[in-house]
Amino acid sequence: MFQRFKNFRKLRKWYVVKLKLVDARLYFVSIFVGLLTGLVAVPYHYCLYYFFNLRSEFFASRPEWYWHISLFLFFWAVLIFVSWLVMKMPLITGGGIPQTRAAINGRITYKHPFIELVSKFFGGILSVSAGLSLGREGPSVQIGSYVGCLVARWTRILRGERKQLLAAGAGAGLAAAFAAPLASSLLVIESIERFDAPKTAITTLLAGVVAGAVASMVFPVNSYHLIQVAEPGFSFGIQVKYFLLLAVIISVCGKLYSMMMVSFKRVYATVKSSVYMKMFYLLLVAYIISFMQVNLTGGGEQFLLEQAQSGSHAPIMWVTAMMLLHFGFSVICVSSGLPGGSFIPTLVTGGLLGQIVGLLGVEYGVIEPE
């Protein structure tokens, strides 16, 4: 009897050691997932900035009219090609976060992850480079989940731990997009994974830290760090009152934004025009906005940063008009289903709304311009 108990204890210790080795292997593989995701998502981020700067320089140089016709036709062909990719591979449509959530929860399966990863990578770059108001965060998340899926196949990870690598890749993609590993890990656990398993939290954080480090090496200066912020000269109670008021305004407008986005997607799907004409009208709007304010295209992040750094004396009506223009343009672009997220456009709309509230406070003497 004593010998059986002794053997049971040895067997139990062996199982504990084996489980720890399996966990250690998973954590090591998640670090590898973070590295690979960073090496893919960071070039994606860099290409978006590079081609945006090329477009900005082109419009700033005021070329002859025939160059505009050539560029317009080129972008039209590009958008038609991306639409064809989306038709062939429906999983690369939009931002990709719903698809990533479905893949992690087992509702869908990535049958051709490498081909879809390449298509998402180039489709997102081409769509945003054409001037459409789309973000980089959703595609970065889905690219990371594709990397996690590929690594899970290569390393023959346990089937039950596959979703940990998918979640780790998703978090790493978001960390590479914004160089914020902790925030990306929390977002994945809260919005995508939706359960607080310690193993998922650890793998996501490890992958996010590695991908964030890769992003920090390529982009050592975060543009948002350049924004100068003054400390409000109010008491804590008054500050809370104003920030709660701002939160209510943003919440109401955010709900309207979501409702309009869903409604317009349905309307867009019912339009009987061909894909060629839909892409033509979409590009035409993007091109007209580029003539007016090129920084509003490509997601509008540069316009928001410009306003944050030097927009304390901007006319309220002008900022409101730019916000509404960007809002409508973003709704149309996201509804098209082309590869690209909605987070950056939403961030820009919310930021400009905050600027309008601030400018109203300045006009009525509630706060100082700083």
Contacts in CASP RR format, 6 or more apart in sequence:
PFRMAT RR
TARGET T0000
AUTHOR 0000-0000-0000
METHOD contacts of the structure
MODEL  1
MFQRFKNFRKLRKWYVVKLKLVDARLYFVSIFVGLLTGLVAVPYHYCLYY
FFNLRSEFFASRPEWYWHISLFLFFWAVLIFVSWLVMKMPLITGGGIPQT
RAAINGRITYKHPFIELVSKFFGGILSVSAGLSLGREGPSVQIGSYVGCL
VARWTRILRGERKQLLAAGAGAGLAAAFAAPLASSLLVIESIERFDAPKT
AITTLLAGVVAGAVASMVFPVNSYHLIQVAEPGFSFGIQVKYFLLLAVII
SVCGKLYSMMMVSFKRVYATVKSSVYMKMFYLLLVAYIISFMQVNLTGGG
EQFLLEQAQSGSHAPIMWVTAMMLLHFGFSVICVSSGLPGGSFIPTLVTG
GLLGQIVGLLGVEYGVIEPE
22 158 0 8 1.000
22 161 0 8 1.000
23 199 0 8 1.000
26 157 0 8 1.000
26 161 0 8 1.000
26 164 0 8 1.000
26 165 0 8 1.000
26 199 0 8 1.000
26 203 0 8 1.000
27 202 0 8 1.000
27 203 0 8 1.000
27 206 0 8 1.000
29 151 0 8 1.000
29 155 0 8 1.000
29 157 0 8 1.000
29 165 0 8 1.000
30 164 0 8 1.000
30 165 0 8 1.000
30 168 0 8 1.000
30 169 0 8 1.000
30 202 0 8 1.000
30 203 0 8 1.000
30 204 0 8 1.000
30 206 0 8 1.000
30 207 0 8 1.000
31 206 0 8 1.000
31 207 0 8 1.000
31 210 0 8 1.000
32 151 0 8 1.000
33 144 0 8 1.000
33 147 0 8 1.000
33 148 0 8 1.000
33 151 0 8 1.000
33 165 0 8 1.000
33 168 0 8 1.000
33 169 0 8 1.000
33 172 0 8 1.000
33 207 0 8 1.000
34 147 0 8 1.000
34 168 0 8 1.000
34 169 0 8 1.000
34 172 0 8 1.000
34 173 0 8 1.000
34 206 0 8 1.000
34 207 0 8 1.000
34 208 0 8 1.000
34 210 0 8 1.000
34 211 0 8 1.000
35 210 0 8 1.000
35 211 0 8 1.000
35 214 0 8 1.000
36 147 0 8 1.000
36 148 0 8 1.000
36 151 0 8 1.000
37 143 0 8 1.000
37 144 0 8 1.000
37 147 0 8 1.000
37 148 0 8 1.000
37 169 0 8 1.000
37 171 0 8 1.000
37 172 0 8 1.000
37 173 0 8 1.000
37 176 0 8 1.000
37 207 0 8 1.000
37 211 0 8 1.000
38 172 0 8 1.000
38 173 0 8 1.000
38 176 0 8 1.000
38 210 0 8 1.000
38 211 0 8 1.000
38 212 0 8 1.000
38 214 0 8 1.000
38 215 0 8 1.000
39 214 0 8 1.000
40 117 0 8 1.000
40 121 0 8 1.000
40 143 0 8 1.000
40 144 0 8 1.000
40 147 0 8 1.000
41 140 0 8 1.000
41 143 0 8 1.000
41 144 0 8 1.000
41 172 0 8 1.000
41 173 0 8 1.000
41 176 0 8 1.000
41 177 0 8 1.000
41 211 0 8 1.000
41 215 0 8 1.000
42 176 0 8 1.000
42 211 0 8 1.000
42 214 0 8 1.000
42 215 0 8 1.000
42 218 0 8 1.000
42 219 0 8 1.000
44 121 0 8 1.000
44 124 0 8 1.000
44 125 0 8 1.000
44 136 0 8 1.000
44 139 0 8 1.000
44 140 0 8 1.000
44 143 0 8 1.000
45 136 0 8 1.000
45 140 0 8 1.000
45 176 0 8 1.000
45 177 0 8 1.000
45 215 0 8 1.000
45 218 0 8 1.000
45 219 0 8 1.000
46 218 0 8 1.000
46 219 0 8 1.000
47 125 0 8 1.000
47 129 0 8 1.000
48 125 0 8 1.000
48 128 0 8 1.000
48 129 0 8 1.000
48 136 0 8 1.000
48 298 0 8 1.000
51 125 0 8 1.000
51 128 0 8 1.000
51 129 0 8 1.000
52 128 0 8 1.000
52 129 0 8 1.000
52 131 0 8 1.000
52 298 0 8 1.000
52 302 0 8 1.000
55 129 0 8 1.000
55 131 0 8 1.000
55 290 0 8 1.000
55 294 0 8 1.000
55 297 0 8 1.000
56 294 0 8 1.000
56 295 0 8 1.000
56 302 0 8 1.000
58 67 0 8 1.000
58 71 0 8 1.000
59 290 0 8 1.000
59 291 0 8 1.000
59 294 0 8 1.000
60 294 0 8 1.000
68 287 0 8 1.000
72 283 0 8 1.000
72 287 0 8 1.000
75 130 0 8 1.000
75 131 0 8 1.000
75 283 0 8 1.000
75 287 0 8 1.000
76 279 0 8 1.000
76 280 0 8 1.000
76 283 0 8 1.000
78 126 0 8 1.000
78 129 0 8 1.000
78 130 0 8 1.000
79 126 0 8 1.000
79 127 0 8 1.000
79 130 0 8 1.000
79 132 0 8 1.000
79 279 0 8 1.000
79 282 0 8 1.000
79 283 0 8 1.000
79 338 0 8 1.000
80 275 0 8 1.000
80 276 0 8 1.000
80 279 0 8 1.000
81 126 0 8 1.000
82 123 0 8 1.000
82 124 0 8 1.000
82 126 0 8 1.000
82 127 0 8 1.000
82 338 0 8 1.000
82 339 0 8 1.000
83 275 0 8 1.000
83 279 0 8 1.000
83 338 0 8 1.000
85 92 0 8 1.000
85 119 0 8 1.000
85 123 0 8 1.000
85 339 0 8 1.000
86 92 0 8 1.000
86 93 0 8 1.000
86 337 0 8 1.000
86 338 0 8 1.000
86 339 0 8 1.000
87 275 0 8 1.000
89 112 0 8 1.000
89 115 0 8 1.000
89 116 0 8 1.000
89 119 0 8 1.000
91 99 0 8 1.000
91 108 0 8 1.000
91 110 0 8 1.000
91 116 0 8 1.000
92 116 0 8 1.000
92 119 0 8 1.000
92 120 0 8 1.000
92 123 0 8 1.000
92 142 0 8 1.000
92 339 0 8 1.000
93 337 0 8 1.000
93 338 0 8 1.000
93 339 0 8 1.000
94 134 0 8 1.000
94 138 0 8 1.000
94 139 0 8 1.000
94 334 0 8 1.000
94 337 0 8 1.000
94 338 0 8 1.000
94 339 0 8 1.000
94 340 0 8 1.000
94 341 0 8 1.000
95 134 0 8 1.000
95 135 0 8 1.000
95 137 0 8 1.000
95 138 0 8 1.000
95 139 0 8 1.000
95 141 0 8 1.000
95 142 0 8 1.000
95 339 0 8 1.000
95 340 0 8 1.000
95 341 0 8 1.000
95 342 0 8 1.000
96 120 0 8 1.000
96 138 0 8 1.000
96 139 0 8 1.000
96 141 0 8 1.000
96 142 0 8 1.000
96 340 0 8 1.000
96 341 0 8 1.000
97 138 0 8 1.000
97 141 0 8 1.000
97 142 0 8 1.000
97 191 0 8 1.000
97 192 0 8 1.000
97 341 0 8 1.000
99 108 0 8 1.000
99 142 0 8 1.000
99 145 0 8 1.000
100 141 0 8 1.000
100 142 0 8 1.000
100 145 0 8 1.000
100 166 0 8 1.000
100 170 0 8 1.000
100 192 0 8 1.000
101 191 0 8 1.000
101 192 0 8 1.000
102 108 0 8 1.000
103 109 0 8 1.000
103 110 0 8 1.000
103 145 0 8 1.000
103 149 0 8 1.000
103 166 0 8 1.000
104 145 0 8 1.000
104 163 0 8 1.000
104 166 0 8 1.000
104 167 0 8 1.000
104 170 0 8 1.000
104 192 0 8 1.000
104 193 0 8 1.000
105 163 0 8 1.000
106 163 0 8 1.000
110 116 0 8 1.000
110 145 0 8 1.000
110 146 0 8 1.000
110 149 0 8 1.000
113 146 0 8 1.000
113 149 0 8 1.000
113 150 0 8 1.000
113 153 0 8 1.000
114 146 0 8 1.000
114 150 0 8 1.000
116 146 0 8 1.000
117 143 0 8 1.000
117 146 0 8 1.000
117 147 0 8 1.000
117 150 0 8 1.000
119 339 0 8 1.000
120 139 0 8 1.000
120 142 0 8 1.000
120 143 0 8 1.000
120 146 0 8 1.000
120 339 0 8 1.000
121 139 0 8 1.000
121 143 0 8 1.000
123 338 0 8 1.000
123 339 0 8 1.000
124 134 0 8 1.000
124 139 0 8 1.000
124 338 0 8 1.000
124 339 0 8 1.000
124 340 0 8 1.000
127 134 0 8 1.000
127 338 0 8 1.000
127 339 0 8 1.000
127 340 0 8 1.000
128 134 0 8 1.000
128 135 0 8 1.000
128 136 0 8 1.000
128 298 0 8 1.000
128 299 0 8 1.000
128 340 0 8 1.000
130 283 0 8 1.000
130 286 0 8 1.000
131 286 0 8 1.000
131 290 0 8 1.000
131 297 0 8 1.000
131 298 0 8 1.000
131 299 0 8 1.000
132 282 0 8 1.000
132 286 0 8 1.000
132 297 0 8 1.000
132 298 0 8 1.000
132 299 0 8 1.000
132 333 0 8 1.000
132 336 0 8 1.000
132 338 0 8 1.000
133 286 0 8 1.000
133 296 0 8 1.000
133 297 0 8 1.000
133 298 0 8 1.000
133 299 0 8 1.000
133 300 0 8 1.000
133 326 0 8 1.000
133 329 0 8 1.000
133 330 0 8 1.000
133 333 0 8 1.000
133 334 0 8 1.000
133 345 0 8 1.000
134 298 0 8 1.000
134 299 0 8 1.000
134 333 0 8 1.000
134 334 0 8 1.000
134 338 0 8 1.000
134 339 0 8 1.000
134 340 0 8 1.000
134 341 0 8 1.000
134 342 0 8 1.000
134 344 0 8 1.000
134 345 0 8 1.000
135 298 0 8 1.000
135 299 0 8 1.000
135 340 0 8 1.000
135 341 0 8 1.000
135 342 0 8 1.000
135 343 0 8 1.000
135 344 0 8 1.000
135 345 0 8 1.000
136 177 0 8 1.000
136 340 0 8 1.000
136 341 0 8 1.000
136 344 0 8 1.000
137 174 0 8 1.000
137 177 0 8 1.000
137 178 0 8 1.000
137 341 0 8 1.000
137 343 0 8 1.000
137 344 0 8 1.000
138 174 0 8 1.000
138 177 0 8 1.000
138 340 0 8 1.000
138 341 0 8 1.000
138 343 0 8 1.000
139 339 0 8 1.000
139 340 0 8 1.000
139 341 0 8 1.000
140 173 0 8 1.000
140 174 0 8 1.000
140 176 0 8 1.000
140 177 0 8 1.000
141 170 0 8 1.000
141 171 0 8 1.000
141 173 0 8 1.000
141 174 0 8 1.000
141 177 0 8 1.000
141 188 0 8 1.000
141 192 0 8 1.000
142 170 0 8 1.000
143 173 0 8 1.000
144 169 0 8 1.000
144 170 0 8 1.000
144 171 0 8 1.000
144 172 0 8 1.000
144 173 0 8 1.000
145 166 0 8 1.000
145 167 0 8 1.000
145 169 0 8 1.000
145 170 0 8 1.000
147 169 0 8 1.000
147 172 0 8 1.000
148 165 0 8 1.000
148 166 0 8 1.000
148 168 0 8 1.000
148 169 0 8 1.000
149 162 0 8 1.000
149 165 0 8 1.000
149 166 0 8 1.000
151 157 0 8 1.000
151 165 0 8 1.000
152 161 0 8 1.000
152 162 0 8 1.000
152 165 0 8 1.000
152 166 0 8 1.000
157 165 0 8 1.000
161 199 0 8 1.000
163 193 0 8 1.000
163 200 0 8 1.000
164 199 0 8 1.000
164 200 0 8 1.000
164 203 0 8 1.000
165 203 0 8 1.000
167 188 0 8 1.000
167 189 0 8 1.000
167 192 0 8 1.000
167 193 0 8 1.000
167 200 0 8 1.000
167 203 0 8 1.000
167 204 0 8 1.000
168 203 0 8 1.000
168 204 0 8 1.000
168 206 0 8 1.000
168 207 0 8 1.000
168 208 0 8 1.000
169 204 0 8 1.000
169 207 0 8 1.000
169 208 0 8 1.000
169 211 0 8 1.000
170 188 0 8 1.000
170 192 0 8 1.000
170 204 0 8 1.000
171 184 0 8 1.000
171 185 0 8 1.000
171 187 0 8 1.000
171 188 0 8 1.000
171 204 0 8 1.000
171 207 0 8 1.000
171 208 0 8 1.000
171 211 0 8 1.000
172 184 0 8 1.000
172 204 0 8 1.000
172 207 0 8 1.000
172 208 0 8 1.000
172 210 0 8 1.000
172 211 0 8 1.000
172 212 0 8 1.000
173 184 0 8 1.000
173 208 0 8 1.000
173 211 0 8 1.000
174 180 0 8 1.000
174 183 0 8 1.000
174 184 0 8 1.000
174 187 0 8 1.000
174 188 0 8 1.000
174 208 0 8 1.000
175 181 0 8 1.000
175 184 0 8 1.000
175 185 0 8 1.000
175 207 0 8 1.000
175 208 0 8 1.000
175 209 0 8 1.000
175 211 0 8 1.000
175 212 0 8 1.000
175 215 0 8 1.000
176 208 0 8 1.000
176 211 0 8 1.000
176 212 0 8 1.000
176 214 0 8 1.000
176 215 0 8 1.000
177 215 0 8 1.000
178 184 0 8 1.000
178 215 0 8 1.000
179 212 0 8 1.000
179 215 0 8 1.000
179 216 0 8 1.000
179 219 0 8 1.000
179 222 0 8 1.000
180 212 0 8 1.000
181 205 0 8 1.000
181 208 0 8 1.000
181 209 0 8 1.000
181 211 0 8 1.000
181 212 0 8 1.000
182 205 0 8 1.000
184 204 0 8 1.000
184 208 0 8 1.000
185 201 0 8 1.000
185 204 0 8 1.000
185 205 0 8 1.000
185 208 0 8 1.000
188 204 0 8 1.000
189 195 0 8 1.000
189 196 0 8 1.000
189 200 0 8 1.000
189 201 0 8 1.000
189 204 0 8 1.000
193 200 0 8 1.000
193 204 0 8 1.000
223 305 0 8 1.000
224 305 0 8 1.000
224 308 0 8 1.000
226 305 0 8 1.000
226 309 0 8 1.000
227 305 0 8 1.000
227 308 0 8 1.000
227 309 0 8 1.000
228 309 0 8 1.000
230 368 0 8 1.000
230 370 0 8 1.000
232 239 0 8 1.000
232 367 0 8 1.000
234 242 0 8 1.000
242 366 0 8 1.000
246 354 0 8 1.000
246 357 0 8 1.000
249 353 0 8 1.000
249 354 0 8 1.000
249 357 0 8 1.000
250 350 0 8 1.000
250 353 0 8 1.000
250 354 0 8 1.000
253 349 0 8 1.000
253 350 0 8 1.000
253 353 0 8 1.000
254 346 0 8 1.000
254 350 0 8 1.000
257 327 0 8 1.000
257 331 0 8 1.000
257 346 0 8 1.000
257 349 0 8 1.000
260 331 0 8 1.000
261 331 0 8 1.000
261 334 0 8 1.000
261 335 0 8 1.000
261 342 0 8 1.000
264 331 0 8 1.000
264 332 0 8 1.000
264 335 0 8 1.000
265 334 0 8 1.000
265 335 0 8 1.000
267 335 0 8 1.000
268 278 0 8 1.000
268 332 0 8 1.000
268 335 0 8 1.000
268 336 0 8 1.000
271 278 0 8 1.000
273 281 0 8 1.000
278 336 0 8 1.000
279 336 0 8 1.000
282 332 0 8 1.000
282 333 0 8 1.000
282 336 0 8 1.000
285 329 0 8 1.000
285 332 0 8 1.000
286 297 0 8 1.000
286 329 0 8 1.000
286 333 0 8 1.000
289 296 0 8 1.000
289 297 0 8 1.000
289 325 0 8 1.000
289 329 0 8 1.000
290 297 0 8 1.000
293 303 0 8 1.000
293 322 0 8 1.000
295 302 0 8 1.000
295 303 0 8 1.000
295 306 0 8 1.000
296 303 0 8 1.000
296 322 0 8 1.000
296 325 0 8 1.000
296 326 0 8 1.000
296 329 0 8 1.000
299 330 0 8 1.000
299 344 0 8 1.000
299 345 0 8 1.000
299 348 0 8 1.000
300 326 0 8 1.000
300 344 0 8 1.000
300 345 0 8 1.000
300 348 0 8 1.000
301 344 0 8 1.000
301 347 0 8 1.000
301 348 0 8 1.000
303 322 0 8 1.000
303 326 0 8 1.000
303 348 0 8 1.000
304 347 0 8 1.000
304 348 0 8 1.000
304 351 0 8 1.000
304 352 0 8 1.000
307 314 0 8 1.000
307 319 0 8 1.000
307 352 0 8 1.000
307 355 0 8 1.000
308 355 0 8 1.000
311 355 0 8 1.000
312 359 0 8 1.000
312 362 0 8 1.000
312 369 0 8 1.000
312 370 0 8 1.000
313 369 0 8 1.000
314 355 0 8 1.000
314 359 0 8 1.000
316 356 0 8 1.000
316 359 0 8 1.000
316 360 0 8 1.000
316 363 0 8 1.000
319 352 0 8 1.000
319 355 0 8 1.000
319 356 0 8 1.000
319 359 0 8 1.000
320 356 0 8 1.000
322 352 0 8 1.000
323 349 0 8 1.000
323 352 0 8 1.000
323 353 0 8 1.000
323 356 0 8 1.000
326 345 0 8 1.000
326 348 0 8 1.000
326 349 0 8 1.000
326 352 0 8 1.000
327 349 0 8 1.000
330 342 0 8 1.000
330 345 0 8 1.000
330 346 0 8 1.000
330 348 0 8 1.000
330 349 0 8 1.000
333 345 0 8 1.000
334 340 0 8 1.000
334 341 0 8 1.000
334 342 0 8 1.000
334 345 0 8 1.000
358 367 0 8 1.000
361 367 0 8 1.000
362 368 0 8 1.000
362 369 0 8 1.000
END
